[in-house]
């Protein structure tokens, strides 16, 4: 009897293997194909492009559609032919580009460009809060229920600002050569070479701020033999620079007496301060500027956030300088645009993996929901301003993006 029961059980087990087996199905998100538009910048002072032809090729190879306005890459020495060979489609006009599901550009969109957008579109661009009509343009984006992402706010997984850092590196490297150019008598400067030579005292360079721009500017100035003094409000930033530069540089917290004295001796002053909590103070007063040497040079890199020098006002690449109280002021907001090919490659290195990741996550909403570092870049979401500092600055209604994403409307 026992043997018969054993045979019966064995038979049942073998038979059961033929039946469908219950198993938890693995949930796999389907990658979403992106439809990306890259318009030509309408400003004569913006030469950068968000994506190189090589980056476009990496996207089209994955099946994504990229449409480019003719002439988009000319200023950065990228031809239309290079983009089409990479798989991009050439648009018949700007309006066609703005019909794409996602717009990736450099400058903040104009009123006219926003009018071409359709509802619930995604736009990735810079947003210089000091530009005119920003409030009205933000309101228009809200009316379109756009998802808007700002270059300046996008973080990486380590909590850094990758695009800000990349553009700051370019600005830091170039700012010393810019200052050197305007110190020559050809540009009505003091006629002093930037750096130092045997038997002649070195050039005095004063830098306000202790971030990335300062790091790269100080390295370049020190390599040329200049004497560098760095001022910042935060000791930890000054400690960091002292360690990184591994050279004898003067550092100080922003003390009005020490700063004023340093400015009277300065040949070059670089303003490289980022705003804190949406506000940037004027650290160098007009009285301090009056006390500077005639023919000295101020390069206010902070001008894209309002500037840290009281006498600064925005200029452009066609007319980059003005003279006030005998001091030459260089106040171009987008210094990186002076070197557009390098800047474009830097932007592409950051955006290509972001866009590919967006596709893998299943779209921009999922990308925001699953990545807090990317969420930080979103300043407008489907009818709401989600950046607290922007909402406060322009008196617009603020909504916490975490709450909006939780609602998942």
C-alpha positions as CSV (number, residue, x, y, z in Angstrom):
1,X,0.0,0.0,0.0
2,X,2.8,2.3,0.9
3,X,4.6,1.6,-2.4
4,X,1.4,2.3,-4.4
5,X,0.9,5.7,-2.6
6,X,4.6,6.6,-3.3
7,X,4.1,5.8,-7.0
8,X,0.9,7.9,-7.1
9,X,2.6,10.9,-5.4
10,X,5.5,10.7,-7.9
11,X,3.1,10.6,-10.8
12,X,1.2,13.7,-9.5
13,X,4.5,15.7,-9.0
14,X,5.6,14.9,-12.6
15,X,2.2,15.8,-14.0
16,X,2.2,19.1,-12.1
17,X,5.4,20.2,-13.9
18,X,3.3,20.4,-17.1
19,X,0.9,23.0,-15.6
20,X,1.6,26.8,-15.7
21,X,3.8,27.8,-12.7
22,X,2.8,30.8,-10.7
23,X,5.6,33.4,-10.4
24,X,5.9,37.1,-9.6
25,X,6.3,38.9,-13.0
26,X,9.3,41.2,-13.2
27,X,8.2,44.7,-13.8
28,X,10.3,46.3,-16.6
29,X,9.8,50.0,-17.5
30,X,9.6,50.5,-21.2
31,X,12.1,53.1,-22.5
32,X,10.4,56.1,-24.1
33,X,11.5,57.5,-27.4
34,X,12.3,61.2,-27.1
35,X,11.3,63.9,-29.6
36,X,13.9,66.7,-29.1
37,X,14.0,70.1,-30.8
38,X,17.1,72.3,-30.8
39,X,16.3,75.8,-32.0
40,X,18.9,78.4,-33.2
41,X,19.5,81.0,-30.5
42,X,17.9,84.4,-31.5
43,X,20.5,86.5,-29.7
44,X,23.6,87.6,-31.5
45,X,25.5,87.2,-28.2
46,X,24.8,83.5,-27.6
47,X,27.0,81.2,-29.6
48,X,26.7,78.0,-27.5
49,X,24.6,74.9,-28.5
50,X,23.4,72.4,-26.0
51,X,24.4,69.3,-28.1
52,X,27.2,68.6,-30.5
53,X,26.6,66.5,-33.6
54,X,28.3,63.5,-31.9
55,X,25.9,63.8,-28.9
56,X,23.0,63.9,-31.4
57,X,24.4,60.8,-33.0
58,X,24.4,59.0,-29.7
59,X,20.7,59.9,-29.3
60,X,19.5,59.0,-32.8
61,X,21.4,55.7,-32.6
62,X,19.0,54.8,-29.8
63,X,16.0,55.7,-31.9
64,X,15.3,59.2,-30.6
65,X,14.2,61.9,-32.9
66,X,16.2,65.1,-33.0
67,X,15.2,68.1,-35.1
68,X,17.6,71.0,-35.5
69,X,17.0,74.5,-36.9
70,X,19.3,75.3,-39.9
71,X,22.4,77.3,-38.8
72,X,22.0,76.3,-35.1
73,X,25.7,75.2,-34.7
74,X,27.4,77.7,-37.0
75,X,28.7,80.1,-34.3
76,X,30.3,77.0,-32.6
77,X,31.7,75.8,-35.9
78,X,29.3,72.8,-36.2
79,X,27.7,72.6,-39.7
80,X,24.2,71.5,-40.6
81,X,25.8,68.7,-42.6
82,X,27.4,67.3,-39.4
83,X,24.1,67.3,-37.6
84,X,22.2,65.6,-40.5
85,X,25.0,63.0,-40.8
86,X,24.5,62.3,-37.1
87,X,20.8,61.5,-37.8
88,X,19.2,64.8,-37.1
89,X,16.4,66.2,-39.2
90,X,16.7,69.8,-40.4
91,X,13.6,71.9,-39.7
92,X,12.0,74.2,-42.2
93,X,11.8,77.0,-39.6
94,X,11.8,77.8,-35.9
95,X,8.1,77.1,-35.3
96,X,8.6,73.5,-36.5
97,X,11.4,73.0,-33.9
98,X,9.1,74.3,-31.1
99,X,6.5,71.6,-31.9
100,X,8.9,68.9,-30.5
101,X,7.9,67.3,-27.2
102,X,11.1,68.5,-25.6
103,X,13.0,71.7,-26.4
104,X,16.7,71.9,-25.4
105,X,18.3,75.3,-25.9
106,X,20.8,77.6,-24.1
107,X,18.9,80.9,-23.6
108,X,15.7,81.3,-21.7
109,X,12.9,81.3,-24.2
110,X,11.4,84.6,-25.4
111,X,7.7,85.5,-25.3
112,X,7.5,84.7,-29.0
113,X,9.2,81.3,-28.6
114,X,6.9,80.4,-25.7
115,X,3.8,81.3,-27.8
116,X,4.9,78.6,-30.3
117,X,5.0,75.9,-27.6
118,X,2.1,73.5,-27.0
119,X,0.7,72.5,-23.7
120,X,2.7,70.3,-21.3
121,X,5.9,70.6,-23.3
122,X,9.3,70.2,-21.6
123,X,11.9,72.9,-22.0
124,X,15.5,72.8,-20.8
125,X,17.4,76.1,-20.8
126,X,19.2,78.6,-18.7
127,X,17.2,81.1,-16.7
128,X,19.0,84.3,-15.9
129,X,16.7,85.9,-13.3
130,X,18.2,89.4,-14.0
131,X,16.9,89.5,-17.6
132,X,13.9,91.7,-18.5
133,X,10.4,90.3,-18.6
134,X,11.3,87.1,-16.7
135,X,8.2,87.3,-14.6
136,X,5.9,87.5,-17.6
137,X,7.7,84.7,-19.3
138,X,7.4,82.5,-16.3
139,X,3.7,83.2,-16.2
140,X,3.4,82.3,-19.8
141,X,5.2,79.0,-19.2
142,X,2.7,78.3,-16.4
143,X,-0.2,79.0,-18.8
144,X,1.3,76.4,-21.1
145,X,1.6,74.0,-18.2
146,X,5.2,73.4,-19.2
147,X,7.8,71.4,-17.4
148,X,10.7,73.8,-17.3
149,X,14.2,72.7,-16.2
150,X,17.0,75.3,-15.5
151,X,20.7,74.7,-16.3
152,X,21.7,76.6,-13.1
153,X,19.6,74.4,-10.9
154,X,20.4,70.8,-12.2
155,X,22.3,68.9,-9.6
156,X,24.4,65.7,-10.0
157,X,24.1,62.6,-7.8
158,X,26.8,64.1,-5.4
159,X,24.7,67.3,-4.9
160,X,27.0,69.5,-7.1
161,X,25.9,71.8,-10.0
162,X,27.6,70.2,-13.0
163,X,26.7,72.8,-15.6
164,X,27.5,75.7,-13.4
165,X,30.8,74.1,-12.6
166,X,31.6,73.4,-16.3
167,X,30.8,76.9,-17.3
168,X,32.7,78.3,-14.3
169,X,35.8,76.4,-15.2
170,X,35.7,77.9,-18.7
171,X,35.1,81.4,-17.2
172,X,37.9,80.9,-14.7
173,X,40.5,79.9,-17.3
174,X,39.5,82.7,-19.7
175,X,39.0,85.5,-17.3
176,X,42.7,86.1,-16.7
177,X,43.4,86.3,-20.5
178,X,40.5,88.7,-20.8
179,X,41.9,90.9,-18.0
180,X,45.4,90.8,-19.6
181,X,43.9,91.9,-23.0
182,X,42.3,95.0,-21.4
183,X,45.4,96.0,-19.4
184,X,47.2,96.8,-22.6
185,X,47.4,100.4,-23.9
186,X,45.7,99.2,-27.1
187,X,42.5,98.9,-24.9
188,X,43.2,102.1,-22.8
189,X,44.5,100.0,-19.9
190,X,47.4,100.8,-17.6
191,X,49.9,99.2,-20.0
192,X,50.9,96.5,-17.5
193,X,51.6,92.8,-18.5
194,X,49.6,90.4,-16.4
195,X,52.0,88.3,-14.4
196,X,55.6,89.0,-13.4
197,X,59.0,89.2,-15.0
198,X,62.5,89.5,-13.5
199,X,63.1,92.8,-11.8
200,X,59.5,94.0,-12.0
201,X,56.9,93.7,-9.2
202,X,54.2,91.2,-10.1
203,X,50.6,92.2,-11.1
204,X,48.2,92.3,-8.2
205,X,45.0,90.3,-8.8
206,X,42.1,90.5,-6.3
207,X,39.4,87.9,-6.5
208,X,36.0,88.1,-4.6
209,X,34.6,84.7,-4.0
210,X,36.2,81.3,-3.4
211,X,34.3,79.0,-5.8
212,X,35.2,77.2,-9.1
213,X,35.8,80.4,-11.1
214,X,38.3,81.6,-8.5
215,X,40.0,78.2,-8.4
216,X,40.7,78.2,-12.1
217,X,41.4,82.0,-12.4
218,X,43.9,81.8,-9.4
219,X,45.7,78.8,-10.9
220,X,46.1,80.7,-14.2
221,X,47.2,84.0,-12.5
222,X,49.7,82.2,-10.3
223,X,51.2,80.3,-13.2
224,X,51.8,83.7,-14.9
225,X,53.6,85.0,-11.8
226,X,50.9,87.3,-10.5
227,X,50.3,88.0,-6.8
228,X,46.8,86.7,-5.9
229,X,44.5,87.8,-3.0
230,X,41.2,86.0,-2.4
231,X,38.3,87.2,-0.3
232,X,35.2,85.3,0.7
233,X,32.6,85.2,3.5
234,X,33.2,81.5,4.3
235,X,36.3,80.2,5.9
236,X,35.7,76.6,4.8
237,X,35.8,77.8,1.1
238,X,39.1,79.6,1.7
239,X,40.6,76.6,3.5
240,X,39.6,74.4,0.5
241,X,41.3,76.8,-2.0
242,X,44.4,77.0,0.1
243,X,44.6,73.2,0.0
244,X,43.8,72.9,-3.7
245,X,46.1,75.6,-5.0
246,X,49.1,74.4,-3.1
247,X,50.7,77.9,-3.5
248,X,51.2,80.9,-1.5
249,X,48.0,82.9,-1.9
250,X,46.6,85.6,0.4
251,X,43.1,84.7,1.7
252,X,40.8,86.7,3.9
253,X,37.2,86.9,5.0
254,X,35.5,89.9,3.6
255,X,36.7,92.6,5.9
256,X,35.9,96.1,4.6
257,X,39.3,97.6,5.8
258,X,41.4,94.8,4.3
259,X,39.3,94.6,1.1
260,X,39.5,98.4,0.5
261,X,43.3,98.4,0.9
262,X,43.7,95.4,-1.5
263,X,41.5,97.2,-4.1
264,X,43.7,100.3,-4.0
265,X,46.7,98.2,-4.9
266,X,44.9,95.9,-7.4
267,X,45.6,95.9,-11.2
268,X,42.9,93.3,-11.8
269,X,39.7,92.6,-9.8
270,X,37.5,89.6,-10.5
271,X,34.0,89.3,-9.1
272,X,33.2,85.6,-8.8
273,X,30.5,85.4,-6.1
274,X,27.3,83.3,-6.4
275,X,24.1,84.4,-4.9
276,X,22.9,82.8,-1.6
277,X,19.2,82.2,-1.1
278,X,18.4,84.1,-4.3
279,X,20.2,87.3,-3.3
280,X,23.6,88.7,-4.3
281,X,25.0,91.7,-2.3
282,X,27.1,94.4,-3.8
283,X,30.4,93.7,-2.1
284,X,32.5,96.3,-3.8
285,X,30.9,99.8,-3.4
286,X,31.3,102.7,-5.9
287,X,33.5,104.5,-3.3
288,X,35.9,101.5,-3.4
289,X,36.0,101.6,-7.2
290,X,36.8,105.4,-7.0
291,X,39.8,104.5,-4.9
292,X,41.2,102.0,-7.5
293,X,44.1,102.7,-9.9
294,X,43.3,104.4,-13.2
295,X,43.5,101.9,-16.0
296,X,42.9,98.9,-13.7
297,X,40.4,96.2,-14.8
298,X,37.3,94.8,-13.2
299,X,35.8,91.5,-14.6
300,X,32.5,90.9,-12.9
301,X,31.7,87.3,-13.6
302,X,28.8,87.5,-11.2
303,X,26.9,89.9,-13.5
304,X,24.6,87.2,-14.7
305,X,23.1,87.3,-11.2
306,X,23.2,91.0,-10.8
307,X,26.9,91.6,-10.2
308,X,28.9,92.0,-7.0
309,X,30.3,95.4,-7.9
310,X,28.1,98.5,-7.5
311,X,29.3,100.1,-10.7
312,X,28.7,97.0,-12.8
313,X,26.1,96.8,-15.5
314,X,25.6,94.0,-18.1
315,X,27.5,94.3,-21.4
316,X,27.8,92.0,-24.4
317,X,30.4,90.3,-26.6
318,X,30.0,93.1,-29.2
319,X,30.7,95.8,-26.7
320,X,32.1,94.1,-23.6
321,X,33.5,97.0,-21.6
322,X,32.9,100.5,-20.3
323,X,35.0,102.8,-18.1
324,X,33.7,104.2,-14.8
325,X,35.9,106.4,-12.5
326,X,38.9,105.5,-14.7
327,X,38.4,101.7,-14.2
328,X,37.7,99.4,-17.1
329,X,34.6,97.2,-16.4
330,X,34.1,93.9,-18.3
331,X,30.6,92.7,-17.5
332,X,29.6,90.1,-20.1
333,X,27.0,87.7,-18.5
334,X,27.9,84.7,-20.7
335,X,31.7,84.6,-20.8
336,X,31.6,80.9,-21.8
337,X,29.8,81.9,-25.1
338,X,33.1,83.6,-26.1
339,X,34.4,80.0,-26.5
340,X,31.3,78.2,-27.9
341,X,32.9,75.1,-29.2
342,X,34.5,74.1,-25.9
343,X,31.3,75.2,-24.1
344,X,29.1,73.1,-26.3
345,X,31.3,70.0,-25.8
346,X,31.1,70.5,-22.0
347,X,27.3,70.9,-22.2
348,X,26.9,67.8,-24.3
349,X,29.0,65.7,-21.9
350,X,26.4,66.5,-19.2
351,X,23.2,66.4,-21.2
352,X,23.7,63.3,-23.3
353,X,23.6,60.9,-20.3
354,X,20.7,62.9,-18.7
355,X,18.6,62.6,-21.9
356,X,19.4,58.9,-22.3
357,X,18.6,58.3,-18.7
358,X,15.3,60.2,-19.2
359,X,14.4,57.7,-21.9
360,X,15.3,54.7,-19.9
361,X,13.2,55.9,-17.0
362,X,10.2,56.2,-19.3
363,X,10.0,60.0,-19.8
364,X,10.6,63.3,-18.0
365,X,8.0,62.7,-15.3
366,X,9.5,59.4,-14.2
367,X,13.0,61.0,-14.4
368,X,11.9,63.7,-12.0
369,X,10.0,61.3,-9.7
370,X,12.9,58.8,-9.4
371,X,15.9,61.2,-9.2
372,X,15.9,63.9,-6.5
373,X,19.1,65.4,-8.1
374,X,17.3,66.0,-11.4
375,X,14.2,67.2,-9.6
376,X,16.2,70.1,-8.2
377,X,16.5,71.5,-11.7
378,X,12.8,71.8,-12.2
379,X,11.5,75.4,-11.6
380,X,8.1,75.1,-13.3
381,X,5.8,72.1,-13.4
382,X,2.5,71.9,-15.2
383,X,1.2,75.3,-14.1
384,X,3.2,75.9,-10.9
385,X,6.5,77.6,-10.0
386,X,8.4,74.9,-8.0
387,X,11.6,76.9,-7.3
388,X,11.1,78.8,-4.0
389,X,13.6,81.6,-4.7
390,X,12.1,82.4,-8.1
391,X,8.6,82.5,-6.7
392,X,9.7,84.8,-3.9
393,X,11.7,87.1,-6.2
394,X,8.9,87.6,-8.7
395,X,5.9,87.2,-6.4
396,X,4.6,84.1,-8.0
397,X,2.7,81.2,-6.4
398,X,5.0,78.4,-5.1
399,X,4.2,74.7,-5.0
400,X,6.5,72.1,-3.5
401,X,7.4,69.7,-6.4
402,X,7.6,66.8,-4.0
403,X,3.9,67.3,-3.2
404,X,3.0,67.7,-6.9
405,X,4.9,64.5,-7.8
406,X,3.2,62.7,-4.9
407,X,-0.2,63.7,-6.4
408,X,1.1,62.4,-9.9
409,X,-1.5,64.4,-11.8
